[in-house]
């Protein structure tokens, strides 16, 4: 059937083409595109995360066909500063694409489209003519703009931009990171004013390089990533001139805002000729990958940080309980969908801290084994406010603490308390989400690297008192970007196609006695309060 359609298309072009057969190159292109193309096509997804970059290839059923992955360095110049080498990330991106294609014995002609998903808020500014960054990328966890937050808060309150952007003033978002770069990197402001220096989150940087870089690279972002800069108006989906003026950021350096699912251009290099057709911030991509397309459907991703999103439909829902209002996705020219989000800065990275800084475990997977050597946390609680506290507190002056220590507590109790910290933070976000939306969810869809930890997932179900559901495909972030790209090129017809791919791998049901649950939550909240107001 496919070949018949291809031949029909080719004959239609030939009979209507004004130059007939004289345009041999065009005919050759059609031959390669339709006649030589294999019957089975795939979708590629670049997942540029906080600690690594991956390229995953999916089939039409949403199954993972192949993956390439490579970690990049975490750069800590001083306390609170977190940076990435963007040139290293771009090299890794090219390498993992080739690795995944090679593993599956595929080439770019086997890929119908490619989508990109990325660590949000991480900020890079580079020269459009040389392609070189002016400075390392400032990672979303970076807190160096704390003084700017304090000054802007004094002048107009922490919520001075919230009506437009859905976001409180915080070190988290890109806008103040751009401001810091402009004020601290020699020559950058001058280049930015004349349009030589351009800004992007990692999606923009990857797409620009993927589509040619200094030779015609496309400078765009999508609505989900733009909504995390604190520079875009949620209603107009455009850069806000008033906020740009307040922060003294030249509009000329900002990318064009596009939908999350449309053909932006063609890739070059190892993916030459493949349409670049999907772009979603990582947490919104996970929402799409979990097929949470109806208002009230929510997912929680357990990665470096922990992020819960609830789809609120086409309605912008302001938060009164410490959550963020953000864009969920926009497919082509369809209306934009919004979401409530609870962002937790430290989740999986707390386990890495136990491994790398304290040496309590040798590898991250060991934390569950160690935690299970004790029955409970021994009265010990870990509040991982390494970068302050995000939702629902938004306390930039909070810092991490371990409390409840006695001579009884050992490293196993600390390991268990570290796992439990992620579940406690998720509970508080879920409670705030219920208050803001008026919706009490009946189950919690989960994904991310930490969902393989059975102890954590069972404890999470016990705390939230609803079943915790893990899908068969846990790589939902990369899958969401693949879905966006596939929809744009007709690989998938509509959202019903995507919903059919979703299946359950495991469900954890609550079993904890209510009295024990209440006691644990009481001491957790007491511990959180102790972390406040540490940084002066």
Secondary structure, DSSP 8 states (H G I E B T S, - for coil): -HHHHHHHHHHHHHHH-TTGGG-HHHHHHHIIIIISS-S--EEEEEEE-SSEEEEEEE-TTS-EEEEEEEE---B-SSTT--EE-HHHHHHHHHHHHHHHHHHTT--GGGEEEEEEEE-SS-BEEEETTT--BSS-EE-TT--TTHHHHHHHHHHH-TTTTHHHHS--S-TTSHHHHHHHHHHHSTTHHHHHHTT-EEEE-HHHHHHHHHTTTTTT---EEEHHHHTTTT-EETTTTEE-HHHHHHHT--GGGS-EEE-SEEEEEE--GGGTT-EEEEEEEHHHHHHHHTT--STT-EEEEESSSEEEEEEEETS----SSS-EEEEEE-BTTS--EEEEEEEES-SHHHHHHIIIII-S-SSTTHHHHHHTTSSS-TT-EEE--TT-B-TTT-BTT---EEE---TT--HHHHHHHHHHHHHHHHHHHHHHHHHHH----SEEEEESGGGG-HHHHHHHHHHHTSEEEEES---HHHHHHHHHHHHHHTSS-SHHHHHTT--EEEEE-----HHHHHHHHHHHHHHHHHTTT---
